[in-house]
Amino acid sequence: MGNEMIIVACALLPAMLLLAFIYKKDTHPEPPRIVIKGFLLGMAIALPVSLVEMVADALLAPFIMIPLAGAAIEAFCVAAIPEETGKLFALNWLVKKYPKEMDERMDGIVYAVSISLGFAGLENIIYLFDNADAWVQVGIARALLAVPGHYAFAVLMGYYYSLRYFGDKSDSTRVSILLVPVMAHGIYDTLCFISEMIPAIGGTVTAILLYFCYNMQKYALSKVHEHVRRDEAE
C-alpha cells in the first residue's frame, strides 16, 4: 500500500505544482473550493472521454495503421478532439455553475487549467501504474512533457474562452476556443506517436517535439500575462 501511495503522490505532484503556479498568477485568486472542484471535474470526465476514445480507436483502426498519416489520425481523432471537447464541456459547466466568480479574464484560464490538470493527473496515475516496473522513468518523462502539455492546451482554451466571454463574439474567437487547443494537442501527440512508430527517426522527431513544447509553453505564458495585464488595467 505504501508504494502505491507514493506512485499516486508522484503522479499528481506535477499537476498540483502547475495548478499552484497558475493560481498564483491570478491577481485576484479564485475561491479554492471552485478550483478544487474543477480539478476533480477534470478527473471525473476522464472515464467518459476514454470510452469515446476506445470507440474512435476501434472505428479508425485501419487508418491508424497507415505510416505517418496514421499517427496524425490517432493523435487528432482518438486523443486531441475527444479530450479537448470533454474539457470544454466541463469548463462550460463550471462557469455556468459559478457565474458570479467568472469576473476576470484570468478566471477562464484558471478554471480551464484546473480541469485539464485534473484530467492529466488521473491520466498520469494510470500511466504510472501501467508501467509499475519503470514508473520513476515514466513519471519523470510525463512530468516534463505530458502534464505541462495538458497545462498549455488548457491555457490556450481558457484564453480564448475568456475573450469570448468578455465581449469578443467574433467567429474566429469562438472557433479558436476548441480549435487552438486541439491543434496544439494533436501536433504534440503526432510527434510523440511518430517517434515511437519509427525509431529510425525517433531522435530527430524528439528534438522537434522538444522545440515545439518549448515554444508552446512560451506562447501559453504570453497569453497568461496578456490577460493579467488586461485585468489589472480594468
C-alpha positions in Angstrom: 0.0 0.0 0.0 2.8 2.4 0.8 4.4 2.1 -2.6 1.0 2.6 -4.3 0.5 5.8 -2.3 4.0 7.0 -3.4 3.1 6.4 -7.0 -0.2 8.3 -6.7 1.5 11.2 -5.0 4.3 11.4 -7.6 1.7 11.2 -10.4 -0.3 14.1 -9.0 2.6 16.3 -8.0 3.4 17.8 -11.4 -0.3 18.7 -11.9 -0.5 20.2 -8.4 2.6 22.3 -9.0 1.4 23.7 -12.3 -2.0 24.4 -10.7 -0.4 26.3 -7.9 1.7 28.2 -10.5 -1.3 29.4 -12.5 -3.3 30.1 -9.3 -0.5 32.5 -8.1 -0.6 34.3 -11.5 -4.2 35.4 -10.8 -4.0 38.8 -9.1 -7.5 38.2 -7.6 -7.4 34.4 -6.8 -10.5 32.3 -7.3 -12.2 30.6 -4.4 -10.1 27.4 -3.7 -13.2 25.3 -3.4 -14.1 26.0 -7.0 -10.6 25.4 -8.3 -10.6 22.1 -6.5 -14.0 21.2 -8.0 -12.5 22.0 -11.4 -9.6 19.6 -10.7 -12.0 16.9 -9.6 -14.3 17.5 -12.5 -11.3 17.0 -14.8 -10.6 13.7 -13.2 -14.3 12.7 -13.5 -14.5 13.3 -17.2 -11.5 11.0 -17.9 -13.7 7.9 -17.9 -16.4 9.0 -20.4 -13.7 10.6 -22.6 -11.7 7.3 -22.5 -14.8 5.4 -23.6 -15.2 7.8 -26.6 -11.5 7.3 -27.4 -11.9 3.5 -27.3 -14.8 3.7 -29.8 -12.9 6.1 -32.1 -9.8 3.9 -31.9 -11.8 0.8 -33.0 -13.6 2.7 -35.8 -10.4 4.2 -37.1 -8.1 1.2 -36.6 -7.5 0.5 -40.4 -6.5 4.1 -40.9 -4.3 4.3 -37.8 -2.1 1.5 -39.4 -1.1 3.8 -42.2 2.5 5.0 -41.7 2.9 8.7 -40.6 -0.7 9.6 -41.6 -1.9 7.0 -39.0 -0.1 8.8 -36.3 -1.8 12.1 -37.1 -5.2 10.4 -37.3 -4.8 8.7 -33.9 -3.4 11.9 -32.4 -6.2 14.2 -33.6 -9.3 11.9 -33.8 -8.6 9.5 -31.0 -6.9 11.8 -28.5 -7.0 15.5 -29.1 -10.6 16.0 -30.2 -12.3 13.8 -27.6 -10.1 15.1 -24.7 -10.3 18.8 -25.5 -14.0 18.6 -26.3 -14.6 16.9 -22.9 -12.6 19.6 -21.1 -14.6 22.3 -22.9 -17.9 20.8 -21.8 -16.5 20.7 -18.2 -15.4 24.3 -18.4 -18.8 25.4 -19.7 -20.4 23.6 -16.8 -18.1 25.0 -14.2 -18.6 28.6 -15.4 -22.4 28.2 -15.6 -22.4 26.7 -12.1 -20.5 29.7 -10.7 -21.2 32.7 -13.0 -20.5 35.3 -10.3 -17.0 34.1 -9.8 -16.2 34.4 -13.6 -15.5 38.2 -13.3 -12.0 38.5 -14.8 -10.3 37.2 -17.9 -7.7 35.2 -15.9 -10.6 33.2 -14.4 -11.2 31.4 -17.6 -7.6 30.3 -17.8 -7.5 29.2 -14.1 -10.7 27.1 -14.5 -9.6 25.6 -17.7 -6.2 24.7 -16.3 -7.7 23.2 -13.1 -9.9 20.9 -15.2 -7.2 19.9 -17.6 -4.7 19.2 -14.8 -7.3 17.1 -13.0 -7.6 15.1 -16.3 -3.8 14.9 -16.6 -3.4 13.9 -13.0 -5.7 10.9 -13.3 -4.1 10.0 -16.7 -0.7 10.2 -15.0 -1.8 7.8 -12.3 -3.0 5.3 -14.8 0.2 5.5 -16.9 2.4 5.1 -13.9 0.6 2.0 -12.6 0.5 0.5 -16.1 4.3 0.9 -16.1 4.9 -0.1 -12.5 8.3 -1.6 -13.2 9.6 1.7 -14.6 7.2 4.2 -13.0 10.0 6.5 -12.0 11.3 7.0 -15.6 7.8 7.2 -17.0 6.8 9.7 -14.2 9.8 12.0 -15.0 9.1 11.9 -18.7 5.5 12.7 -18.3 6.2 15.4 -15.7 8.4 17.2 -18.2 6.2 16.8 -21.3 2.7 15.3 -21.0 1.4 17.2 -17.9 2.9 20.5 -19.0 1.3 19.8 -22.4 -2.2 19.5 -20.8 -1.5 22.7 -18.9 -0.6 24.6 -22.1 -3.6 23.3 -24.0 -5.8 24.5 -21.2 -4.2 28.0 -21.1 -5.0 28.4 -24.8 -8.6 27.2 -24.3 -9.1 29.4 -21.3 -7.6 32.4 -23.1 -10.0 32.3 -26.0 -12.9 31.3 -23.7 -12.4 34.4 -21.7 -12.0 36.6 -24.8 -15.4 35.5 -26.0 -17.0 35.5 -22.5 -16.0 39.2 -22.0 -17.2 40.5 -25.3 -15.3 39.2 -28.3 -18.1 37.5 -30.2 -16.2 37.0 -33.4 -16.5 33.7 -35.2 -12.7 33.3 -35.2 -12.6 33.6 -31.4 -15.5 31.2 -30.9 -13.8 28.6 -33.1 -10.4 29.1 -31.5 -11.7 28.1 -28.1 -11.6 24.5 -29.2 -9.6 24.6 -32.4 -6.4 26.0 -31.0 -6.0 23.5 -28.1 -7.0 20.7 -30.4 -4.3 21.7 -32.9 -1.7 22.1 -30.2 -2.6 18.7 -28.6 -2.8 17.0 -32.0 0.6 18.2 -33.1 2.1 17.2 -29.8 0.7 13.7 -29.9 1.5 13.2 -33.6 5.2 13.9 -32.9 5.1 11.5 -29.9 3.5 8.7 -31.9 5.9 9.1 -34.9 8.9 8.9 -32.6 7.5 5.7 -31.2 6.4 4.2 -34.5 9.6 4.9 -36.5 12.6 4.5 -34.2 15.0 5.3 -37.0 13.9 8.9 -36.9 13.0 9.0 -33.3 15.8 11.2 -32.2 15.1 13.8 -34.8 11.4 13.8 -34.1 12.0 14.1 -30.4 14.2 17.1 -31.0 11.3 18.7 -33.0 8.9 17.7 -30.2 11.0 19.5 -27.6 11.3 22.6 -29.7 7.6 22.6 -30.2 6.9 22.1 -26.5 9.3 25.0 -25.6 7.5 27.4 -28.0 4.1 26.2 -26.9 4.9 26.9 -23.3 6.3 30.3 -24.1 3.2 31.2 -26.2 0.9 30.0 -23.4 2.7 32.1 -20.8 2.4 35.1 -23.0 -1.4 34.6 -23.1 -1.5 34.4 -19.3 0.4 37.6 -19.0 -1.8 39.3 -21.6 -5.0 38.5 -19.6 -3.3 39.5 -16.3 -2.4 42.9 -17.8 -5.9 43.4 -19.1 -7.4 42.6 -15.7 -5.0 44.9 -13.9 -5.8 47.7 -16.3 -9.5 47.4 -15.6 
